[in-house]
Amino acid sequence: MNKKIRRIIGITFVFILLALPVRALASDGSSYVYDGYTYDFWANVKESPAAFQLERTISQENLDGAKLGSVDDVCTSKDGRIFLVDATESRVFALDSNGKLLANLKLIRNADNKIALDENGNQIMLTSPEGVFVHEKNRELYIADTGAARILVLDLDNYSLKRMIKQPDNLTGAAQFKPSKLAVDLADRIYVIVQSSYEGIIELTADGSFSGYYGVNTPRVSLIDYFWKSLASDEQKEQMSKTYAPAFNNITLDGEGFIMAVTYDSSAADMVFRLNSKGGNVLREEGNTPVTGELWSIHSDDNGSRFVDIAVTDYGTYALIDRSHGRIFLYNFDGELLNVFGTLGNLKGEFKDPSGIAWLGDKLVVSDKTLKCAYIMAPTKFGQAVLDGNRCYYNGRWDDALVHFEKAINLNVNYDVAYSGIGKNYLMKSEYKKAMEYFKLGQNRNFYSKAYNGYRSEMLEKYFPVIMIIFVLLIGWMIFTEVRYHKKGGKKN
């Protein structure tokens, strides 16, 4: 074989190697499907290890022969159970943390293990349910039985029927009572989302009575429309299209008892909400970027992220699932973007139509309606360091948080949020100068200003006696020069 042929073979081999798909490696050396990234202060994409990797898949194979038509929602309990909602087959599946089937809920039974009957003597069966929520306080499982326009409350331990909530007699407004998603707070108030309702979240008392509409979802108003409406007459305003409040799409409860909700209506001013007792949005956004998901879509024809669900930990870190791009966005309690990962596709671990997300300890469970499955995702070493750092900071264990954030930096030296996390720990310990250094590395101007104010106050307090002495001497010198000037002027006169 001559040199020319060998050279051609060698070049061809190199091209083949370059063309082969390369499976990315996580920071701890294990493979995963996802590429991670974050945004810097200037909204530029910065590569990062993905915070999570695929651990296992829950599909029809885990359901002991039961047919799975779709997976429309997912919820978890503190004891590790996973609840999957199948609106197509009108079922709710209960599984353990390993994906083993525990219960197949369709025909509901009572506490005596007999088929439950409604007030008309009909068997109570699920009809196209769309949402599920675990109320740990009362050990109850709430199911939004959408097709039957009711809420079923089951015992969390044996799945027997405890009560049924139908449309309240005192319900007002144009919204039809067809519960889609729901949550229950620590005071046993029930919050119900009805899809496409512009009146807000329906609030019910513990016994199912209508209490009012909750939550303010302000629409984004165009300046041009505002200008023309300000000039229009009353008759013209009547003919103009009305602006309605965007609908909420999903809801959950955080560790402090606040309601958190999302919308994917492009006309909404906000996409993520943390609602206080008055229904106002008190979501913190102290990071370099707003809590809006994808930023590059602002400067393109893309419609941006469409958040279909939100999951929150006890320490305020929340995950948002974006249907438009198949991405999961992680934010901490301060609204800082921790990581983005996930993609749309047909490979294992990729999404087609993500429908729900829930925390399972430090793991994530994500459901996909079209693929008819749920993915259990475990944190990588990098992701675990990020989660542990934010958990320790939230709980006031600042020295421990410092260790975890330093681990994250060792795995990703360009990780701005870790530098900010270290800076916040020094800020809480009143070490303002060190805090300023790390906030500068993390490009966090908001917290840098807070550290600078503390440092300035510290310097003023330290050098206050010296400043006062200089001030008194300056005043004394001014008085002395004035007296001397007037004495000299008197002698001349």
C-alpha positions in Angstrom: 0.0 0.0 0.0 1.6 3.3 -1.1 1.7 6.4 1.0 -1.0 8.2 -1.0 -3.6 5.4 -0.3 -2.6 5.3 3.4 -3.0 9.1 3.7 -6.5 8.9 2.1 -7.5 6.1 4.5 -6.2 8.1 7.5 -8.0 11.2 6.5 -11.3 9.3 5.9 -10.9 7.6 9.3 -10.5 11.0 11.0 -13.6 12.4 9.3 -15.6 9.3 10.4 -14.5 9.9 14.0 -15.4 13.5 13.9 -18.8 12.7 12.4 -19.7 10.1 15.1 -22.0 11.5 17.8 -20.1 12.0 21.1 -21.9 11.4 24.3 -21.2 14.2 26.8 -19.8 13.5 30.2 -21.0 15.0 33.4 -18.5 16.7 35.7 -18.4 13.5 37.8 -17.5 11.4 34.8 -21.0 9.8 34.3 -22.8 10.2 31.0 -26.1 12.0 30.6 -28.3 13.2 27.8 -28.4 16.9 28.6 -26.1 19.8 28.0 -26.3 22.5 30.7 -25.9 26.3 30.5 -26.6 29.5 32.4 -26.7 33.2 31.4 -24.2 35.9 32.5 -25.1 39.5 33.4 -25.0 40.5 29.7 -27.5 37.7 28.8 -24.8 35.7 27.1 -25.0 31.9 27.2 -22.3 30.3 29.4 -21.7 26.6 29.2 -22.1 24.6 32.4 -22.3 21.0 33.4 -25.9 19.8 33.6 -27.3 19.7 37.1 -29.2 16.5 36.5 -28.8 13.3 34.6 -31.4 10.6 33.6 -31.6 7.8 36.2 -34.6 5.7 35.1 -37.8 5.8 33.1 -41.3 5.0 34.3 -43.5 3.8 31.4 -46.2 1.2 30.7 -43.8 -1.6 31.6 -44.0 -0.5 35.2 -47.8 -0.7 35.4 -48.4 -4.5 35.5 -50.2 -4.6 32.2 -52.4 -1.5 32.7 -52.7 0.6 29.6 -51.1 4.0 29.7 -52.8 6.6 27.4 -50.9 9.7 28.5 -49.1 11.3 31.5 -50.7 14.6 32.1 -49.4 15.5 35.6 -47.1 14.2 38.3 -46.9 14.7 42.0 -44.9 13.1 44.8 -45.2 12.6 48.6 -42.6 13.0 51.3 -42.4 9.2 51.8 -41.2 8.8 48.2 -44.4 7.8 46.3 -45.0 9.0 42.8 -48.5 9.8 41.4 -49.0 9.9 37.7 -52.2 11.2 36.1 -53.5 9.6 32.9 -56.4 11.7 31.5 -56.8 9.6 28.4 -57.5 6.4 30.3 -59.0 8.2 33.3 -56.6 6.8 35.9 -54.2 7.8 38.6 -51.2 5.5 39.2 -49.4 5.4 42.6 -45.8 4.1 42.4 -42.9 3.8 44.9 -39.6 5.7 44.3 -38.3 2.8 42.2 -41.3 2.9 39.8 -43.0 -0.2 41.3 -46.8 0.0 41.0 -48.7 0.4 44.3 -52.2 1.3 43.2 -54.2 1.8 40.0 -57.0 4.3 40.8 -60.0 4.4 38.5 -62.9 3.0 40.3 -62.9 4.7 43.7 -63.6 2.7 46.9 -64.7 3.8 50.4 -63.1 3.0 53.7 -64.8 -0.4 53.8 -63.1 -1.3 50.5 -66.5 -1.2 48.7 -67.2 0.7 45.5 -68.0 4.3 46.5 -71.3 5.7 45.3 -72.4 9.3 44.7 -75.6 10.9 46.0 -77.5 9.3 43.0 -76.2 5.8 43.7 -73.8 5.8 40.7 -70.3 4.4 41.0 -67.6 7.0 41.4 -65.1 6.6 38.6 -62.4 9.0 37.5 -63.3 10.9 34.3 -60.4 12.5 32.4 -58.5 13.8 35.5 -55.8 16.4 34.8 -54.2 17.2 38.2 -53.2 15.7 41.5 -51.9 17.1 44.8 -50.7 15.6 48.0 -51.7 17.4 51.2 -49.2 16.0 53.7 -50.7 17.8 56.7 -54.0 15.9 56.6 -52.6 12.8 54.8 -54.9 13.4 51.8 -54.7 13.0 48.1 -56.6 15.6 46.0 -57.6 14.6 42.4 -58.9 17.2 39.9 -61.5 15.0 38.2 -61.9 17.4 35.3 -64.3 15.5 33.1 -66.8 15.1 36.0 -66.3 18.7 37.2 -65.4 17.7 40.7 -62.6 17.2 43.2 -62.1 13.8 44.9 -60.3 13.7 48.2 -58.8 10.4 49.1 -57.0 9.0 52.1 -53.3 9.1 51.3 -52.6 5.8 53.0 -55.3 3.5 51.6 -56.7 5.6 48.7 -60.2 5.4 50.0 -62.7 8.2 49.4 -63.0 10.7 52.2 -65.2 13.3 50.5 -66.2 14.8 47.1 -66.3 18.5 46.3 -68.6 19.7 43.5 -69.3 23.2 42.2 -70.1 25.4 45.1 -73.6 26.9 45.2 -72.2 30.3 45.9 -69.7 30.3 43.0 -69.8 33.6 41.1 -68.2 34.7 37.8 -68.1 33.3 34.3 -65.6 30.5 35.0 -67.0 27.0 34.8 -66.1 24.7 37.6 -63.9 22.2 35.8 -60.8 21.7 38.0 -57.6 21.2 36.1 -54.8 21.8 38.7 -55.1 22.4 42.4 -53.2 22.9 45.6 -54.0 23.0 49.3 -52.3 25.3 51.8 -51.5 24.9 55.4 -54.8 26.4 56.5 -56.6 23.7 54.4 -57.8 26.3 51.8 -58.1 24.7 48.3 -56.9 26.6 45.3 -58.3 25.5 41.9 -57.1 26.4 38.4 -59.7 26.3 35.7 -57.9 26.4 32.3 -58.6 29.6 30.2 -60.2 31.4 33.1 -59.3 35.1 33.3 -60.9 35.7 36.7 -58.0 34.1 38.6 -57.6 31.1 40.8 -60.7 29.8 42.5 -60.3 29.7 46.3 -62.4 27.3 48.3 -62.7 26.7 52.0 -61.9 23.3 53.5 -65.5 22.2 53.2 -65.7 23.2 49.5 -67.5 26.6 49.8 -66.5 29.3 47.4 -64.3 32.0 49.1 -63.4 34.2 46.1 -60.9 34.6 43.3 -57.2 34.7 44.2 -54.1 35.9 42.5 -53.3 38.9 40.3 -52.1 38.0 36.8 -51.5 41.4 35.2 -51.6 41.6 31.4 -48.9 43.2 29.4 -50.3 46.4 27.9 -49.0 47.8 24.6 -48.1 51.5 24.8 -49.7 52.0 21.3 -53.0 50.4 22.5 -52.9 52.5 25.6 -52.3 55.7 23.6 -55.2 55.1 21.2 -57.6 54.1 24.1 -56.7 57.3 25.9 -57.9 59.3 22.9 -60.9 57.2 22.1 -64.4 58.1 23.0 -66.7 55.9 25.1 -68.4 54.5 22.0 -65.1 53.7 20.4 -63.8 52.0 23.5 -66.8 49.7 23.5 -65.9 48.6 20.0 -62.3 47.9 20.8 -61.2 44.4 21.8 -61.1 44.0 25.6 -57.9 43.0 27.4 -58.5 40.1 29.8 -56.2 38.9 32.6 -54.1 35.9 31.4 -55.0 32.5 32.9 -52.8 30.6 35.3 -51.8 27.1 34.1 -50.4 25.3 37.1 -50.0 25.7 40.8 -48.1 24.4 43.8 -47.2 25.2 47.4 -43.7 26.2 48.7 -42.1 25.3 52.0 -43.3 28.5 53.7 -46.9 28.0 52.6 -46.9 30.5 49.7 -48.8 29.6 46.6 -46.6 29.4 43.5 -48.1 29.4 40.0 -47.1 29.7 36.3 -48.6 30.9 33.1 -47.5 30.5 29.5 -49.8 33.2 28.2 -47.6 35.5 26.1 -49.7 38.5 27.1 -48.9 38.1 30.8 -46.5 40.6 32.4 -45.1 37.8 34.6 -44.6 34.1 33.9 -43.9 32.9 37.5 -45.7 33.9 40.6 -45.2 33.6 44.4 -48.5 34.9 45.8 -48.9 36.4 49.2 -52.2 36.4 51.3 -53.6 39.3 49.2 -52.8 37.5 45.9 -49.9 39.8 45.0 -46.8 38.5 43.3 -43.8 38.7 45.8 -41.4 36.5 43.8 -37.8 37.5 44.4 -35.7 38.3 41.3 -32.3 39.3 42.7 -30.3 37.5 40.0 -28.6 38.8 36.9 -31.5 37.8 34.8 -35.3 37.9 35.3 -37.3 34.7 35.9 -38.5 34.4 32.3 -36.8 31.3 31.0 -35.0 31.7 27.7 -33.5 35.1 27.2 -32.3 34.8 23.6 -35.9 34.5 22.4 -36.4 38.1 23.4 -34.2 39.1 20.4 -35.7 36.6 17.9 -39.0 35.5 16.4 -39.2 32.8 19.1 -42.2 33.2 21.4 -40.1 32.4 24.5 -40.6 29.8 27.2 -44.0 28.3 28.0 -43.9 27.1 31.6 -46.5 24.3 32.1 -45.5 23.4 35.7 -43.4 24.3 38.7 -41.9 22.3 41.6 -40.5 23.8 44.8 -38.3 22.4 47.5 -38.6 23.1 51.2 -35.6 25.5 50.9 -37.0 27.6 48.1 -35.2 26.2 45.0 -37.7 25.7 42.3 -37.8 24.0 38.9 -39.8 25.1 35.9 -40.5 22.9 32.9 -40.6 24.7 29.5 -42.9 23.0 26.9 -41.6 25.1 24.0 -38.0 24.1 24.2 -38.1 21.0 26.4 -35.9 22.6 29.0 -35.8 22.6 32.8 -34.9 25.9 34.5 -33.6 25.8 38.1 -33.8 29.0 40.2 -33.0 29.5 43.9 -35.1 31.4 46.4 -33.5 34.8 45.4 -34.5 34.2 41.8 -30.9 33.4 40.6 -30.7 31.1 37.6 -28.8 28.0 38.8 -28.9 25.8 35.7 -30.7 25.0 32.4 -30.8 21.6 30.8 -33.0 19.3 28.7 -34.1 19.3 25.1 -36.8 18.3 22.7 -36.1 15.1 20.6 -36.8 11.4 20.2 -33.9 9.9 22.2 -34.2 8.5 25.6 -34.3 11.3 28.1 -35.4 13.9 25.6 -38.9 15.4 25.7 -41.7 15.5 23.3 -44.5 17.2 25.2 -43.4 17.7 28.9 -46.5 18.1 31.1 -45.5 18.1 34.8 -42.6 18.2 37.2 -42.1 17.3 40.9 -39.3 16.9 43.4 -38.6 13.5 44.8 -36.1 14.4 47.6 -33.2 15.9 45.6 -34.3 14.1 42.4 -36.7 15.4 39.8 -39.6 13.5 38.2 -40.8 14.9 34.9 -43.8 13.6 32.9 -44.2 13.6 29.2 -47.7 13.5 27.8 -46.9 12.3 24.3 -44.1 9.9 25.2 -46.4 8.4 27.9 -43.6 8.2 30.4 -42.0 9.9 33.4 -38.3 10.5 33.8 -36.6 10.2 37.2 -33.5 12.5 37.1 -30.7 12.4 39.7 -28.4 15.3 40.4 -24.8 15.1 39.1 -21.9 15.9 41.5 -22.1 19.5 40.2 -25.9 19.6 40.7 -25.7 18.1 44.2 -23.1 20.7 45.2 -25.4 23.5 43.9 -28.5 22.1 45.7 -26.6 21.5 49.0 -25.1 25.0 48.9 -28.5 26.7 48.4 -30.1 24.4 51.1 -27.5 25.3 53.7 -27.7 29.0 52.8 -31.5 29.1 53.1 -31.3 27.3 56.5 -28.6 29.7 57.9 -25.7 27.2 57.8 -23.4 29.6 56.1 -20.1 27.8 56.7 -21.5 24.6 55.2 -22.9 26.5 52.3 -19.4 28.0 51.6 -18.0 24.5 51.3 -20.6 23.3 48.8 -20.3 26.5 46.7 -16.5 26.0 46.5 -17.1 22.4 45.3 -19.4 23.8 42.5 -16.6 26.3 41.5 -14.1 23.4 41.4 -16.4 21.7 38.9 -17.2 24.8 37.0 -14.8 27.7 37.4 -17.1 30.1 35.4 -20.2 29.5 37.6 -21.3 33.0 38.6 -24.0 31.8 41.0 -21.5 30.0 43.2 -19.4 33.1 43.5 -22.5 35.0 44.4 -23.4 32.2 46.9 -20.0 32.6 48.6 -20.5 36.4 48.6 -23.9 36.1 50.3 -22.4 33.9 53.0 -19.8 36.5 53.8 -22.5 39.2 53.6 -24.5 37.4 56.2 -21.4 37.2 58.4 -20.8 41.0 57.9 -17.5 40.4 56.1 -18.4 43.0 53.6 -15.1 43.4 51.8 -14.8 39.7 51.0 -18.5 39.7 50.0 -17.8 42.5 47.5 -14.9 40.6 46.0 -17.1 37.5 45.3 -20.1 39.5 44.1 -17.8 41.1 41.6 -16.6 37.7 40.4 -20.3 36.6 40.2 -21.3 39.8 38.3 -24.0 40.3 40.9 -24.6 44.0 41.0 -27.7 43.9 43.3 -25.9 42.1 46.2 -22.6 44.0 45.5 -24.5 47.2 46.3 -25.8 45.7 49.5 -22.3 44.6 50.5 -20.9 48.0 49.5 -23.4 49.8 51.7 -22.5 47.6 54.6 -18.7 48.2 54.0 -19.3 51.9 53.8 -21.2 52.0 57.1 -18.5 49.9 58.7 -15.8 52.3 57.5 -17.7 55.3 58.7 -18.2 53.7 62.1 -14.5 52.8 62.3 -13.2 56.2 61.4 -16.0 58.3 62.9 -13.8 59.7 65.8 -11.1 60.7 63.3 -13.6 62.3 61.0 -15.2 64.2 63.9 -11.8 65.4 65.2 -10.9 66.7 61.7 -14.3 68.3 61.4 -14.0 70.0 64.8 -10.4 71.2 63.9 -11.7 72.5 60.6 -14.5 74.5 62.3 -12.1 75.8 64.9 -9.7 76.9 62.2 -12.4 78.7 60.4 -13.6 80.5 63.6 -10.0 81.4 64.4 -9.3 82.9 61.0 -12.6 84.9 61.1 -11.8 86.3 64.5 -8.2 87.2 63.5 -9.5 88.9 60.3 -12.0 91.0 62.2 -9.3 92.0 64.8 -7.0 93.2 62.1 -9.8 95.1 60.4 -10.7 96.8 63.8 -7.1 98.0 64.3 -7.0 99.5 60.8 -10.3 101.4 61.5 
